[in-house]
């Protein structure tokens, strides 16, 4: 088993972060990892993702099954090549510091779940880039105006 994660603090409520995560049609506009997404963000449904492979940028199409879709709390899906590798990807949203702590995690299991340090480093960098893109998308959509000092 291999687990890779990255976290970020976002200056917005979990519901605002969720709105960005759940808006699959907007992914091509801002998402550096999942370049396109279609389907329903509901538990048990299927989503088709076009993902950029970390390190090579090669675009792969992956069909995932949504395991959890709890608005403002968690989005989790699973993809699998039976007997070879299974990946469970999650975005966990927790209220923190007047905003949201976003933790993105992928857990790999199966025959090909052991990864080189280079692959882990590249994947973690892609997760950090995605978290930053989510932060920018969410915080950029907030109404501007005077902020308390």
Secondary structure, DSSP 4 states (H G I P E B T S, - for coil): -EEEEEEEEESS-HHHHHHHHH-GGGHHHH-SSEEEEEE--STT-EEEEEEEPTTT--EEEEEEEEEEEETTTEEEEEEEETTTEEEEEEEEEEEETTEEEEEEEEEEESTT----HHHHHHHHHHHHHHHHHHHHHHHHTSPPS----
